[in-house]
Amino acid sequence: MDFHFSPEQEQFRDAVHGFAERHLRDGALKRAHQEEHPWDVAKLMAEQGLMGITMKEEDGGQGGTLMDAIIAIETVASVCPRSADVIQAGNFGPVRVLAEYGSRDQKDRYLTKILQGESVITVGMTEPEAGSAVTDLKTTATPDGDGYRINGVKVFQTHASYADVMLTYVRFGPGVGGIGSVLIPRDAAGFKQGTPAKFLNGEEWVQTYLDNVYVGPENVMLKEGGFKKQIAGFNVERIGNTARSLALGRYAYERARAWALQRKQFGRLLCEFQGLQWKFADMKMKLDAGQLLLYRAAANADRGFPSAEETAIAKAFCNQAGFEVASEALQVMGGLGYSQEELVEYCMRRCRGWMIAGGSVEILKNRIAESVFGRSFSQRPGE
Ligand SMILES: Cc1cc2nc3c(=O)[nH]c(=O)nc-3n(C[C@H](O)[C@H](O)[C@H](O)COP(=O)(O)OP(=O)(O)OC[C@H]3O[C@@H](n4cnc5c(N)ncnc54)[C@H](O)[C@@H]3O)c2cc1C
């Protein structure tokens, strides 16, 4: 067992770090509060080869490993937390499901532009009555000629208000086995959106109404029976979410550490107060433990897909650790940490959202408990 990066991984990290210092350090604070997706950063990252890191070269990717993608997202976040979202959108999110299960034609129409940093894809799983219980989703795909008519409502999707296409979880038939997915472009007839609202993390979300939208056979991605494959792909999204939780916690920690080495009160540096030293010791232990769990899930990933159990353990731990560390870092920085002049409060707000998004901490713990006892526990009454 070796806990060090290989020389190639170190070289890659240093190259990403150099890129981030040159292009992303300036404006990092402003970018965090900017409403619009950072398209300029996405273009730069595409040119730098930071999109599609784990995807095949014939698909426009880089043929790298999940660990490479994690090195990229962590390194970018250490310089510009907001820009890590661009790495997520181009490597970890629904884009990974599209690259794995999409047809050649679907990839040509949608993946190419995403990997060029000109477009993003959003995933529509959650519905008003199907959140944690996502397999309760009601959006239907009813046969119509060669294709399907889609009817339903989706909520809370990242990138929903500007994504060109939505990877939409739909129901072709009853039960978990009836779930599959289709690609719906935002200009499809019957694709409508409500008034945008905001999350605490500053991100916009919007309710999407699918009102008898026609989807031709060329836009069906996974037919009924596809749910397991979709979730296997979704574990990659969870790993990106895990990595950002930890990286933003670490960003806040590093900022607070530097502050504690220079800020004086009562005639002493903050780092000389034992009450604060113990906070830093706790933060460091959480960050290091989370790092090992994240890297284990990535290093053991099978063809780029991490296991459900190791993903659940890493995500539940890092979501909590990232939030707790960012919150303590804010406390150590006092009023300045709570101010938008610093990125620490931003890191804390972002980390808070990841405890809910992509499978809440509680739902992940349910999954971990199933592994602990080697059996499943239905969450439904009477089962
Ligand atoms: C920042 C952010 C980004 C998101 N992005 C997307 C996206 O891109 N696409 C998308 O489809 N959705 C997205 N979501 C939605 C997200 O997946 C859901 O919010 C999440 O699955 C929880 O569903 P819910 O909000 O309906 O809460 P509920 O399911 O109503 O849960 C409420 C609370 O009860 C707990 N709970 C529920 N069931 C159990 C149980 N059996 N045991 C223990 N506790 C339980 C939950 O953990 C939670 O704390 C996003 C959400 C956020 C906050």
The ligand as a Gaussian input file, in Angstrom:
#p B3LYP/6-31G(d) Opt

LIG

0 1
 C      -27.789000      22.050000      -4.038000
 C      -28.709000      20.975000      -4.572000
 C      -28.524000      20.510000      -5.864000
 C      -29.388000      19.528000      -6.384000
 N      -29.218000      19.121000      -7.680000
 C      -30.101000      18.219000      -8.205000
 C      -29.996000      17.825000      -9.577000
 O      -29.111000      18.267000     -10.320000
 N      -30.929000      16.964000     -10.074000
 C      -31.926000      16.449000      -9.304000
 O      -32.710000      15.668000      -9.823000
 N      -32.046000      16.795000      -7.998000
 C      -31.166000      17.674000      -7.440000
 N      -31.268000      18.050000      -6.113000
 C      -32.347000      17.477000      -5.308000
 C      -31.851000      16.455000      -4.282000
 O      -31.463000      15.263000      -4.931000
 C      -32.970000      16.229000      -3.264000
 O      -33.161000      17.463000      -2.595000
 C      -32.627000      15.113000      -2.275000
 O      -32.652000      13.860000      -2.909000
 C      -33.583000      15.106000      -1.077000
 O      -34.902000      15.105000      -1.509000
 P      -35.935000      16.155000      -0.859000
 O      -35.334000      17.499000      -0.956000
 O      -37.247000      15.924000      -1.509000
 O      -36.006000      15.788000       0.672000
 P      -36.856000      14.598000       1.320000
 O      -36.670000      13.349000       0.534000
 O      -38.240000      15.068000       1.576000
 O      -36.111000      14.384000       2.705000
 C      -36.244000      15.315000       3.795000
 C      -35.284000      14.875000       4.910000
 O      -35.660000      13.576000       5.378000
 C      -34.552000      12.689000       5.287000
 N      -35.031000      11.356000       4.919000
 C      -35.863000      11.027000       3.892000
 N      -36.055000       9.700000       3.847000
 C      -35.328000       9.169000       4.885000
 C      -35.100000       7.851000       5.364000
 N      -35.644000       6.779000       4.776000
 N      -34.270000       7.686000       6.422000
 C      -33.696000       8.759000       7.032000
 N      -33.869000      10.038000       6.613000
 C      -34.676000      10.234000       5.550000
 C      -33.649000      13.296000       4.198000
 O      -32.305000      12.879000       4.348000
 C      -33.845000      14.776000       4.447000
 O      -32.981000      15.195000       5.472000
 C      -30.427000      19.000000      -5.574000
 C      -30.586000      19.468000      -4.268000
 C      -29.741000      20.434000      -3.760000
 C      -29.932000      20.923000      -2.351000

